[in-house]
Amino acid sequence: MNYEETLDYLYNSAPLFQHIGKDAYKAGLENTYLLDKYFNHPHRQFRTIHIAGTNGKGSCSHTLAAILQSAGYKTGLYTSPHLIDFRERIRVNGIPVSKEYVIDFVEKHRAFFEPLHPSFFELTTAMAFHYFAQSQVDVAIIEVGLGGRIDCTNIICPDLCVITNISFDHIQFLGNTLAKIATEKAGIIKEKTPVVIGETTPETKPIFTTRAKEVNAPIYFAEEEQLLHSSSINEKGKRIYQTTDYLNLEGELEGLCQLKNTNTLLSAIRLLKQAGYQLTESNIRKGFSQVCELTGLMGRWQKLESEPTLICDTGHNVGGISYIIEQLEHQKYERLHIVIGMVNDKDISGVLSMLPKNATYYFTKASVKRALSEKELQSLAMQSGLHGDTYPDVETAVTAAKEKANKNDFIFVGGSSFIVADLLKFHV
């Protein structure tokens, strides 16, 4: 098989949550343990850092990877979903796994894993851990796929756990209250392993405290430590942070959500130093200021064009969209254009009710089976006082927005990671 044939095999043989949603979800770790045993427990051959949370875990994972790379550690990075190419999920020092490795992995091991009928994520996690071990990484940043307690990444014994925040997402799997969702994510807290909690609510904090006490894990609440004091935008448009440990810390990621992420990261960095990681101030500054270049991160308040400004962001639930709304309120423009699409298992009405009424909307759908039709999205949006036309795909919608916009307008593209993925596929 060539690379494209191998991907087709993976997508069609192993249920892919990215495409079909709940039917791809497999509760329990039985397959994960069988795969781990077959590959001789590769995750034991390198140090790990485990990151969970509803929003922000991707930005935090990539920033920590960038810092560790800058410090000279050979660094693995496992994240999901991918935006353009499957290989984005598995990186070493920012470089995606090779096409040849993906092909060889499937061809060499399919006789073992086919009878197990693993999910796509189970198989991809096994591939990532195997690749990191063969690449002899020093440390790997492992992002939880879904939840935490029974996520197949939860077999690792990390040096540090990070839980960024809790918001409503994937409630059909994780529960319909913040406490239930927090219980699932708290499942990554390990015996005697320090954990940083980025944000809490009165409903979630006791969940984390209780779990940490049960397993004798030192717990740190970033909101209480508050190592980030303030932020501003400099003349170059870069976000500058004033922190307890670093003055004038420049961050490449510009979204307002990065304030919470940065505060969480500052607490995590302190704990990594205590765990023996050799991280200089220079390493930390480079990681924050060059995270996209060092790790390949995309889709976080990413500016693609000027005159008119074209921005995309992968925020896709109420928690993530709230930051985007606040960010839009800080922008200067004559008219606001919003290209939006969503998938059918999100709180669609909750998101639509938050969006600005004074924008021109371009309702579209992503190229995945879970995508809500543009007509249905338009109908739901009208109930929230949002108006605009429908377009069958992202490229058509964005092209229409650019044709209607003048140079002083602002075009935002989002609502789903898959909308951003479709945009980047034709834009890059």
C-alpha positions in Angstrom: 0.0 0.0 0.0 1.1 3.6 -0.6 0.4 6.3 2.0 -3.0 7.3 0.8 -4.1 3.7 0.6 -2.8 3.2 4.1 -4.8 6.1 5.5 -7.9 4.8 3.7 -7.3 1.5 5.4 -6.9 3.1 8.8 -10.0 5.3 8.4 -12.2 2.5 7.1 -10.9 -0.4 9.2 -10.7 1.3 12.5 -13.7 3.5 13.5 -12.6 7.1 13.4 -14.3 9.5 15.9 -13.2 12.5 13.8 -15.5 11.3 11.0 -18.3 9.4 12.5 -18.5 10.4 16.2 -20.0 8.2 18.9 -19.9 5.0 16.9 -16.1 5.2 17.0 -15.9 5.5 20.7 -14.8 2.5 22.7 -15.0 2.5 26.4 -12.3 0.6 28.4 -8.6 -0.1 28.0 -8.6 -3.8 27.1 -7.4 -3.2 23.5 -4.9 -0.6 24.7 -3.3 -3.0 27.1 -3.1 -5.8 24.5 -1.5 -3.5 22.0 0.9 -2.2 24.6 2.0 -5.7 25.6 2.4 -6.6 21.9 4.8 -3.7 21.3 6.7 -4.4 24.6 5.4 -1.4 26.6 7.0 1.3 24.5 5.8 4.1 26.7 8.1 2.9 29.5 11.1 3.8 27.4 10.8 7.6 27.7 9.5 10.2 30.1 6.1 11.6 29.6 3.9 14.6 30.5 0.1 14.0 30.3 -2.3 16.8 29.4 -6.1 16.8 29.6 -8.8 19.4 29.5 -11.8 20.6 27.5 -10.1 23.6 25.9 -6.5 24.7 25.7 -4.8 21.3 25.9 -3.5 21.6 22.3 -1.9 25.0 22.9 -0.4 23.9 26.2 0.9 20.6 24.7 2.6 22.4 21.8 4.1 25.1 24.0 5.6 22.7 26.4 7.0 20.7 23.5 8.5 23.8 22.1 10.1 24.7 25.4 11.6 21.2 25.9 12.9 21.1 22.3 14.5 24.5 22.9 16.2 23.0 26.0 17.7 20.2 23.9 15.4 17.4 24.8 14.4 15.1 22.0 10.7 15.6 22.3 7.7 13.6 21.1 4.4 15.2 20.7 1.1 13.3 20.4 -2.0 15.4 19.7 -5.4 15.1 18.0 -7.2 15.7 15.8 -5.1 16.6 12.8 -6.0 19.4 10.5 -4.4 18.7 7.2 -2.4 15.5 7.4 -2.7 12.5 9.7 1.0 12.7 10.5 0.5 16.0 12.4 -0.7 13.8 15.3 2.8 12.2 15.9 5.8 14.5 15.9 9.4 14.3 17.1 11.1 17.7 17.6 8.2 19.2 15.5 8.8 16.9 12.5 5.8 14.7 11.7 6.2 11.0 11.5 7.2 9.9 8.0 4.7 8.4 5.5 7.0 5.4 5.2 6.7 4.7 8.9 2.9 4.8 8.9 2.9 2.5 5.9 5.4 0.0 7.5 3.6 0.1 10.9 0.3 -1.0 9.3 1.8 -3.6 7.0 4.0 -5.2 9.7 1.4 -5.3 12.5 -2.0 -5.6 10.9 -2.1 -9.4 11.3 -2.0 -8.8 15.1 -4.3 -5.8 15.5 -7.0 -6.7 12.9 -8.7 -9.4 15.1 -8.9 -6.9 18.0 -11.0 -4.4 15.9 -9.3 -1.4 17.6 -10.6 2.1 17.3 -8.7 4.5 15.2 -7.4 6.3 18.3 -6.4 3.1 20.0 -4.3 2.1 17.0 -2.9 5.6 16.5 -1.9 5.8 20.2 0.0 2.5 19.9 1.7 3.8 16.7 2.7 7.0 18.5 4.2 5.2 21.5 6.0 2.7 19.3 7.4 5.5 17.2 8.6 7.6 20.1 10.4 4.5 21.6 12.1 3.7 18.3 13.0 7.4 17.9 14.6 7.3 21.4 12.9 10.4 22.5 13.8 11.8 25.9 10.3 12.9 26.7 6.9 12.9 25.1 4.0 15.3 25.6 0.9 13.2 25.5 -2.5 14.9 24.9 -5.6 13.0 26.1 -7.9 12.1 23.2 -11.3 12.2 25.0 -11.9 12.5 28.8 -9.1 10.9 30.6 -10.0 8.1 33.0 -10.5 5.5 30.2 -8.7 7.3 27.4 -6.1 5.0 25.9 -3.3 7.4 26.6 -4.0 6.8 30.3 -1.6 3.9 30.6 1.5 6.2 30.9 3.3 7.0 34.2 4.1 10.7 33.6 6.3 13.1 35.5 3.5 15.7 35.5 -0.2 15.8 34.7 -2.0 19.0 33.5 -5.7 19.5 33.4 -6.4 22.8 31.7 -10.1 23.4 32.4 -13.5 21.8 32.4 -16.4 22.8 30.1 -19.3 21.1 28.4 -18.2 19.0 25.5 -18.7 15.3 24.5 -21.4 15.1 27.1 -22.8 11.9 25.6 -19.6 10.2 26.8 -18.3 12.2 29.7 -21.5 13.3 31.5 -24.0 16.2 31.4 -22.6 18.0 34.5 -19.3 19.7 35.1 -18.7 17.4 38.1 -19.2 14.3 35.9 -16.9 15.7 33.2 -14.3 16.6 35.9 -14.4 13.1 37.3 -13.5 11.7 33.9 -10.6 14.1 33.4 -9.4 13.7 37.0 -8.9 10.1 36.1 -5.4 11.0 34.7 -4.2 12.0 38.2 -1.7 9.4 39.1 -0.2 8.0 42.3 2.3 10.5 43.8 2.4 12.4 40.5 2.1 16.2 40.7 -0.9 17.7 38.8 -1.6 21.3 37.7 -5.2 22.3 37.4 -5.6 25.4 35.2 -9.1 26.5 36.0 -11.8 25.3 38.4 -15.4 26.0 39.3 -17.1 25.4 42.7 -18.4 22.2 41.1 -15.1 20.9 39.8 -12.5 21.8 42.4 -13.6 19.3 45.0 -13.5 16.5 42.4 -9.8 17.2 41.7 -8.9 17.7 45.4 -10.6 14.4 46.3 -8.9 12.4 43.5 -5.5 13.9 44.3 -5.9 13.0 48.0 -6.9 9.4 47.1 -3.7 8.8 45.1 -1.5 11.0 47.3 -0.7 13.3 44.3 0.6 16.8 45.0 -2.0 19.2 43.4 -1.5 22.8 42.3 -4.2 25.2 41.2 -2.8 27.7 38.7 -5.5 30.2 39.5 -4.4 30.3 43.1 -0.7 30.6 42.3 -1.5 33.3 39.7 2.1 33.5 38.2 0.7 35.6 35.3 0.2 39.2 36.4 -0.8 41.0 33.2 -0.6 41.0 29.4 -0.5 43.6 26.6 0.0 43.8 22.9 3.3 45.4 21.7 3.8 47.5 18.6 4.5 44.4 16.5 1.2 42.9 17.5 2.7 40.3 19.8 1.3 39.4 23.2 3.6 40.3 26.1 3.2 38.8 29.5 4.4 40.1 32.9 4.9 37.1 35.2 6.3 36.3 38.5 9.3 34.5 37.0 9.8 36.3 33.6 9.3 39.9 32.7 8.2 40.8 29.1 7.6 37.2 28.1 6.6 37.2 24.4 3.9 34.7 23.3 3.4 33.8 19.7 -0.2 32.6 20.2 -2.5 35.7 20.3 -5.9 34.5 21.4 -7.3 35.7 24.7 -7.6 32.1 25.8 -3.8 32.0 25.9 -3.9 34.1 29.1 -5.4 31.2 31.0 -3.1 28.7 29.1 0.0 30.7 29.9 -0.9 30.9 33.6 -1.3 27.1 33.6 2.0 26.6 31.8 3.9 28.8 34.2 2.9 26.6 37.1 3.7 23.5 35.0 7.2 24.8 34.2 8.0 25.3 37.8 7.1 21.7 38.6 9.1 20.4 35.6 12.1 22.1 37.0 11.5 20.6 40.4 11.3 17.2 38.6 14.8 17.7 37.2 14.2 19.1 33.8 16.9 21.6 32.9 15.0 24.5 31.5 16.6 27.9 31.2 14.9 31.3 30.9 16.1 31.4 27.3 14.5 28.0 26.6 11.2 29.1 28.0 11.2 32.4 26.1 12.0 30.7 22.8 9.3 28.1 23.4 6.6 30.7 24.0 7.7 33.0 21.1 8.3 30.3 18.4 5.8 27.6 19.3 4.2 27.4 15.8 7.6 27.2 14.0 9.0 24.7 16.4 6.0 22.4 16.6 3.8 23.0 13.6 0.8 24.2 15.6 -2.0 25.7 13.5 -5.5 27.0 13.9 -5.2 28.9 17.1 -6.4 32.5 16.3 -4.3 32.1 13.2 -4.1 35.1 10.8 -4.0 34.0 7.2 -4.6 37.2 5.3 -4.7 41.0 5.6 -7.0 43.5 3.9 -9.4 42.1 4.7 -8.2 40.3 7.8 -8.8 36.6 7.7 -8.6 34.7 11.0 -9.4 31.1 11.8 -9.7 29.3 15.2 -10.5 25.8 16.2 -12.7 26.7 19.2 -15.9 24.6 18.9 -17.8 24.5 22.2 -19.3 27.1 24.5 -16.1 27.4 26.5 -13.9 27.9 23.4 -16.4 30.1 21.6 -16.7 32.5 24.6 -13.0 33.4 24.2 -13.5 34.0 20.5 -16.5 36.3 21.0 -14.4 38.3 23.5 -11.5 38.4 21.0 -13.8 39.6 18.2 -15.0 42.5 20.5 -11.4 43.7 20.6 -10.9 43.8 16.8 -11.3 47.0 14.7 -13.1 46.6 11.4 -15.9 48.1 9.3 -17.9 45.0 8.9 -17.7 41.5 10.4 -18.1 38.4 8.3 -18.4 35.0 10.0 -17.9 31.7 8.1 -19.3 29.0 10.4 -20.0 25.3 10.4 -20.5 22.8 13.2 -20.7 19.1 13.9 -24.0 17.5 15.0 -22.9 16.4 18.5 -22.1 19.8 19.9 -24.2 22.3 21.8 -25.2 24.1 18.6 -27.9 26.3 20.0 -25.7 27.3 22.9 -22.9 28.4 20.6 -25.2 30.2 18.2 -26.9 32.1 21.0 -23.5 33.6 21.9 -22.5 34.9 18.4 -22.7 38.6 17.5 -26.0 39.6 15.7 -24.3 42.4 13.7 -22.2 40.1 11.5 -22.9 38.7 8.0 -23.0 34.9 8.2 -21.9 32.3 5.7 -23.3 28.9 6.8 -21.4 25.9 5.6 -20.4 22.4 6.5 -17.1 20.5 6.8 -16.2 17.5 4.8 -16.9 14.9 7.6 -19.9 12.8 8.1 -20.6 14.4 11.5 -21.0 17.8 9.9 -24.4 19.5 10.4 -25.9 20.5 7.0 -25.6 24.2 6.2 -29.3 24.5 5.7 -30.1 23.1 9.2 -27.4 25.3 10.7 -28.9 28.4 9.0 -32.4 27.5 10.3 -31.1 27.1 13.9 -29.1 30.3 13.6 -32.1 32.3 12.5 -33.7 31.4 15.8 -30.8 33.2 17.5 -31.2 36.3 15.2 -28.3 35.4 12.9 -28.7 35.9 9.2 -26.7 34.9 6.1 -26.6 32.6 3.1 -25.6 28.9 2.9 -22.7 27.4 1.0 -22.0 23.7 0.3 -18.4 23.7 1.4 -15.8 25.8 3.2 -13.9 27.0 0.2 -17.1 28.3 -1.5 -18.1 30.1 1.7 -14.7 31.7 2.3 -14.5 32.8 -1.3 -17.9 34.4 -1.0 -16.9 36.2 2.2 -13.7 37.5 0.6 -15.7 38.8 -2.5 -18.2 40.6 -0.3 -15.6 42.1 2.1 -13.7 45.3 1.7 -10.1 45.8 2.8 -11.1 47.1 6.2 -13.5 44.2 7.0 -12.8 41.2 9.2 -13.5 37.6 8.3 -13.6 34.9 11.0 -13.7 31.2 10.0 -14.5 28.6 12.7 -17.1 26.7 14.7 -15.3 23.4 14.3 -11.8 22.0 14.0 -13.0 20.5 10.7 -14.0 23.8 9.3 -10.5 25.1 10.0 -9.0 21.9 8.6 -11.0 22.4 5.3 -9.9 26.0 5.1 -6.2 25.2 5.7 -6.3 22.5 3.1 -7.0 24.9 0.3 -5.2 27.9 1.8 -1.7 26.5 2.5 
